[in-house]
Amino acid sequence: MLHTHGVMPFFCECDRAGCFAPAWLTVAEYDHARVQGASIFAQADALARAL
C-alpha cells in the first residue's frame, strides 16, 4: 500500500512530449479540478505556467 499522507500521484497533463511527472494531489483536489474542468499539472509545470 502506498502511504502518502493523503496524497496520490496523478499524471501531469502538460503539453510537453514525454512528460510523466507526478502531480501529487489528494483525491478531493483531483475531483475538484475535474469538476472545474481544470487540467492537472506537476508542481514544476504549474510554477512555470504561473510566471
Biopython code that builds the backbone (N, CA, C, O; Angstrom):
import numpy as np
from Bio.PDB.StructureBuilder import StructureBuilder

atoms = [
    (1, "MET", "N", (0.844, -1.185, 0.000)),
    (1, "MET", "CA", (0.000, 0.000, 0.000)),
    (1, "MET", "C", (0.886, 1.244, 0.000)),
    (1, "MET", "O", (1.913, 1.285, 0.677)),
    (2, "LEU", "N", (0.487, 2.233, -0.749)),
    (2, "LEU", "CA", (1.215, 3.491, -0.863)),
    (2, "LEU", "C", (0.808, 4.419, 0.269)),
    (2, "LEU", "O", (-0.365, 4.780, 0.375)),
    (3, "HIS", "N", (1.754, 4.814, 1.121)),
    (3, "HIS", "CA", (1.468, 5.730, 2.222)),
    (3, "HIS", "C", (1.997, 7.111, 1.860)),
    (3, "HIS", "O", (3.204, 7.348, 1.888)),
    (4, "THR", "N", (1.087, 8.022, 1.519)),
    (4, "THR", "CA", (1.499, 9.335, 1.044)),
    (4, "THR", "C", (0.853, 10.463, 1.828)),
    (4, "THR", "O", (0.817, 11.603, 1.364)),
    (5, "HIS", "N", (0.340, 10.153, 3.019)),
    (5, "HIS", "CA", (-0.297, 11.168, 3.863)),
    (5, "HIS", "C", (-1.456, 11.841, 3.150)),
    (5, "HIS", "O", (-1.613, 13.060, 3.215)),
    (6, "GLY", "N", (-2.268, 11.042, 2.470)),
    (6, "GLY", "CA", (-3.470, 11.560, 1.849)),
    (6, "GLY", "C", (-3.314, 12.046, 0.426)),
    (6, "GLY", "O", (-4.303, 12.430, -0.199)),
    (7, "VAL", "N", (-2.101, 12.044, -0.106)),
    (7, "VAL", "CA", (-1.920, 12.469, -1.493)),
    (7, "VAL", "C", (-1.525, 11.278, -2.351)),
    (7, "VAL", "O", (-0.946, 10.302, -1.875)),
    (8, "MET", "N", (-1.855, 11.389, -3.620)),
    (8, "MET", "CA", (-1.552, 10.334, -4.579)),
    (8, "MET", "C", (-0.953, 10.962, -5.827)),
    (8, "MET", "O", (-1.215, 12.129, -6.119)),
    (9, "PRO", "N", (-0.153, 10.203, -6.565)),
    (9, "PRO", "CA", (0.398, 10.742, -7.811)),
    (9, "PRO", "C", (-0.600, 10.581, -8.962)),
    (9, "PRO", "O", (-1.148, 9.500, -9.182)),
    (10, "PHE", "N", (-0.819, 11.664, -9.681)),
    (10, "PHE", "CA", (-1.605, 11.658, -10.907)),
    (10, "PHE", "C", (-0.675, 12.144, -12.009)),
    (10, "PHE", "O", (0.239, 12.925, -11.744)),
    (11, "PHE", "N", (-0.893, 11.695, -13.233)),
    (11, "PHE", "CA", (-0.029, 12.128, -14.335)),
    (11, "PHE", "C", (-0.246, 13.599, -14.653)),
    (11, "PHE", "O", (-1.378, 14.082, -14.686)),
    (12, "CYS", "N", (0.854, 14.300, -14.884)),
    (12, "CYS", "CA", (0.820, 15.685, -15.346)),
    (12, "CYS", "C", (0.169, 15.715, -16.728)),
    (12, "CYS", "O", (0.398, 14.828, -17.549)),
    (13, "GLU", "N", (-0.630, 16.727, -16.971)),
    (13, "GLU", "CA", (-1.320, 16.852, -18.253)),
    (13, "GLU", "C", (-0.785, 18.026, -19.090)),
    (13, "GLU", "O", (-1.501, 18.584, -19.921)),
    (14, "CYS", "N", (0.476, 18.387, -18.857)),
    (14, "CYS", "CA", (1.072, 19.466, -19.653)),
    (14, "CYS", "C", (1.238, 19.006, -21.093)),
    (14, "CYS", "O", (0.990, 17.842, -21.410)),
    (15, "ASP", "N", (1.653, 19.908, -21.956)),
    (15, "ASP", "CA", (1.796, 19.564, -23.366)),
    (15, "ASP", "C", (3.237, 19.216, -23.763)),
    (15, "ASP", "O", (3.555, 19.125, -24.949)),
    (16, "ARG", "N", (4.112, 19.021, -22.752)),
    (16, "ARG", "CA", (5.493, 18.634, -23.067)),
    (16, "ARG", "C", (5.531, 17.167, -23.468)),
    (16, "ARG", "O", (5.023, 16.311, -22.743)),
    (17, "ALA", "N", (6.121, 16.874, -24.601)),
    (17, "ALA", "CA", (6.232, 15.493, -25.079)),
    (17, "ALA", "C", (7.013, 14.651, -24.075)),
    (17, "ALA", "O", (8.090, 15.045, -23.628)),
    (18, "GLY", "N", (6.479, 13.519, -23.735)),
    (18, "GLY", "CA", (7.169, 12.597, -22.843)),
    (18, "GLY", "C", (7.127, 12.951, -21.377)),
    (18, "GLY", "O", (7.832, 12.327, -20.584)),
    (19, "CYS", "N", (6.335, 13.921, -20.985)),
    (19, "CYS", "CA", (6.254, 14.285, -19.569)),
    (19, "CYS", "C", (5.390, 13.275, -18.829)),
    (19, "CYS", "O", (4.220, 13.079, -19.157)),
    (20, "PHE", "N", (5.973, 12.648, -17.843)),
    (20, "PHE", "CA", (5.243, 11.723, -16.984)),
    (20, "PHE", "C", (5.438, 12.118, -15.521)),
    (20, "PHE", "O", (5.379, 11.277, -14.624)),
    (21, "ALA", "N", (5.671, 13.410, -15.297)),
    (21, "ALA", "CA", (5.903, 13.906, -13.940)),
    (21, "ALA", "C", (4.641, 13.702, -13.097)),
    (21, "ALA", "O", (3.525, 13.846, -13.596)),
    (22, "PRO", "N", (4.826, 13.368, -11.826)),
    (22, "PRO", "CA", (3.644, 13.192, -10.977)),
    (22, "PRO", "C", (3.115, 14.529, -10.459)),
    (22, "PRO", "O", (3.878, 15.427, -10.103)),
    (23, "ALA", "N", (1.815, 14.629, -10.430)),
    (23, "ALA", "CA", (1.132, 15.749, -9.781)),
    (23, "ALA", "C", (0.551, 15.177, -8.496)),
    (23, "ALA", "O", (-0.394, 14.390, -8.547)),
    (24, "TRP", "N", (1.095, 15.553, -7.354)),
    (24, "TRP", "CA", (0.703, 14.989, -6.072)),
    (24, "TRP", "C", (-0.503, 15.738, -5.527)),
    (24, "TRP", "O", (-0.397, 16.898, -5.127)),
    (25, "LEU", "N", (-1.648, 15.070, -5.513)),
    (25, "LEU", "CA", (-2.902, 15.666, -5.073)),
    (25, "LEU", "C", (-3.672, 14.701, -4.182)),
    (25, "LEU", "O", (-3.472, 13.488, -4.240)),
    (26, "THR", "N", (-4.548, 15.254, -3.362)),
    (26, "THR", "CA", (-5.497, 14.391, -2.670)),
    (26, "THR", "C", (-6.578, 14.020, -3.679)),
    (26, "THR", "O", (-6.712, 14.669, -4.717)),
    (27, "VAL", "N", (-7.330, 13.000, -3.381)),
    (27, "VAL", "CA", (-8.424, 12.617, -4.266)),
    (27, "VAL", "C", (-9.439, 13.754, -4.356)),
    (27, "VAL", "O", (-10.002, 13.995, -5.424)),
    (28, "ALA", "N", (-9.676, 14.450, -3.253)),
    (28, "ALA", "CA", (-10.611, 15.577, -3.247)),
    (28, "ALA", "C", (-10.121, 16.699, -4.164)),
    (28, "ALA", "O", (-10.921, 17.294, -4.886)),
    (29, "GLU", "N", (-8.798, 17.001, -4.147)),
    (29, "GLU", "CA", (-8.244, 18.036, -5.032)),
    (29, "GLU", "C", (-8.384, 17.630, -6.491)),
    (29, "GLU", "O", (-8.716, 18.450, -7.347)),
    (30, "TYR", "N", (-8.127, 16.355, -6.765)),
    (30, "TYR", "CA", (-8.275, 15.846, -8.127)),
    (30, "TYR", "C", (-9.729, 15.962, -8.587)),
    (30, "TYR", "O", (-10.003, 16.459, -9.679)),
    (31, "ASP", "N", (-10.653, 15.501, -7.751)),
    (31, "ASP", "CA", (-12.071, 15.576, -8.085)),
    (31, "ASP", "C", (-12.514, 17.022, -8.307)),
    (31, "ASP", "O", (-13.279, 17.298, -9.230)),
    (32, "HIS", "N", (-12.044, 17.935, -7.477)),
    (32, "HIS", "CA", (-12.394, 19.352, -7.621)),
    (32, "HIS", "C", (-11.894, 19.900, -8.957)),
    (32, "HIS", "O", (-12.617, 20.626, -9.639)),
    (33, "ALA", "N", (-10.674, 19.560, -9.328)),
    (33, "ALA", "CA", (-10.123, 20.013, -10.608)),
    (33, "ALA", "C", (-10.963, 19.485, -11.766)),
    (33, "ALA", "O", (-11.234, 20.214, -12.720)),
    (34, "ARG", "N", (-11.371, 18.234, -11.688)),
    (34, "ARG", "CA", (-12.182, 17.645, -12.755)),
    (34, "ARG", "C", (-13.543, 18.321, -12.863)),
    (34, "ARG", "O", (-14.018, 18.581, -13.969)),
    (35, "VAL", "N", (-14.172, 18.608, -11.735)),
    (35, "VAL", "CA", (-15.475, 19.292, -11.734)),
    (35, "VAL", "C", (-15.338, 20.677, -12.357)),
    (35, "VAL", "O", (-16.233, 21.130, -13.071)),
    (36, "GLN", "N", (-14.212, 21.355, -12.089)),
    (36, "GLN", "CA", (-13.964, 22.690, -12.622)),
    (36, "GLN", "C", (-13.504, 22.666, -14.079)),
    (36, "GLN", "O", (-13.438, 23.711, -14.726)),
    (37, "GLY", "N", (-13.186, 21.485, -14.592)),
    (37, "GLY", "CA", (-12.688, 21.365, -15.961)),
    (37, "GLY", "C", (-11.224, 21.745, -16.092)),
    (37, "GLY", "O", (-10.746, 22.021, -17.192)),
    (38, "ALA", "N", (-10.508, 21.759, -14.969)),
    (38, "ALA", "CA", (-9.093, 22.149, -14.960)),
    (38, "ALA", "C", (-8.190, 20.972, -15.303)),
    (38, "ALA", "O", (-8.528, 19.818, -15.041)),
    (39, "SER", "N", (-7.052, 21.275, -15.887)),
    (39, "SER", "CA", (-6.034, 20.264, -16.142)),
    (39, "SER", "C", (-5.205, 20.065, -14.886)),
    (39, "SER", "O", (-5.188, 20.913, -13.993)),
    (40, "ILE", "N", (-4.527, 18.942, -14.832)),
    (40, "ILE", "CA", (-3.668, 18.587, -13.705)),
    (40, "ILE", "C", (-2.223, 18.773, -14.145)),
    (40, "ILE", "O", (-1.805, 18.230, -15.168)),
    (41, "PHE", "N", (-1.455, 19.546, -13.365)),
    (41, "PHE", "CA", (-0.049, 19.785, -13.693)),
    (41, "PHE", "C", (0.846, 19.424, -12.523)),
    (41, "PHE", "O", (0.496, 19.640, -11.363)),
    (42, "ALA", "N", (2.024, 18.863, -12.850)),
    (42, "ALA", "CA", (3.041, 18.631, -11.827)),
    (42, "ALA", "C", (3.489, 19.985, -11.282)),
    (42, "ALA", "O", (3.321, 21.008, -11.946)),
    (43, "GLN", "N", (4.049, 19.995, -10.097)),
    (43, "GLN", "CA", (4.407, 21.246, -9.447)),
    (43, "GLN", "C", (5.328, 22.121, -10.305)),
    (43, "GLN", "O", (5.100, 23.326, -10.408)),
    (44, "ALA", "N", (6.339, 21.550, -10.908)),
    (44, "ALA", "CA", (7.266, 22.343, -11.734)),
    (44, "ALA", "C", (6.547, 22.956, -12.931)),
    (44, "ALA", "O", (6.816, 24.104, -13.287)),
    (45, "ASP", "N", (5.642, 22.214, -13.553)),
    (45, "ASP", "CA", (4.903, 22.734, -14.695)),
    (45, "ASP", "C", (3.913, 23.810, -14.244)),
    (45, "ASP", "O", (3.726, 24.804, -14.946)),
    (46, "ALA", "N", (3.288, 23.629, -13.104)),
    (46, "ALA", "CA", (2.356, 24.637, -12.587)),
    (46, "ALA", "C", (3.084, 25.935, -12.280)),
    (46, "ALA", "O", (2.568, 27.016, -12.563)),
    (47, "LEU", "N", (4.283, 25.841, -11.700)),
    (47, "LEU", "CA", (5.069, 27.043, -11.397)),
    (47, "LEU", "C", (5.498, 27.759, -12.672)),
    (47, "LEU", "O", (5.458, 28.988, -12.736)),
    (48, "ALA", "N", (5.905, 27.007, -13.677)),
    (48, "ALA", "CA", (6.321, 27.611, -14.945)),
    (48, "ALA", "C", (5.155, 28.328, -15.617)),
    (48, "ALA", "O", (5.353, 29.368, -16.245)),
    (49, "ARG", "N", (3.953, 27.793, -15.496)),
    (49, "ARG", "CA", (2.783, 28.432, -16.088)),
    (49, "ARG", "C", (2.389, 29.692, -15.353)),
    (49, "ARG", "O", (1.760, 30.574, -15.937)),
    (50, "ALA", "N", (2.747, 29.801, -14.076)),
    (50, "ALA", "CA", (2.398, 30.968, -13.269)),
    (50, "ALA", "C", (3.291, 32.167, -13.556)),
    (50, "ALA", "O", (2.943, 33.295, -13.206)),
    (51, "LEU", "N", (4.446, 31.936, -14.193)),
    (51, "LEU", "CA", (5.388, 33.029, -14.471)),
    (51, "LEU", "C", (4.933, 33.933, -15.578)),
    (51, "LEU", "O", (5.627, 34.892, -15.916)),
]
sb = StructureBuilder()
sb.init_structure("model")
sb.init_model(0)
sb.init_chain("A")
sb.init_seg("    ")
for serial, (resi, resn, name, xyz) in enumerate(atoms, 1):
    if name == "N":
        sb.init_residue(resn, " ", resi, " ")
    sb.init_atom(name, np.array(xyz, "f"), 0.0, 1.0, " ", f" {name:<3s}", serial, name[0])
structure = sb.get_structure()
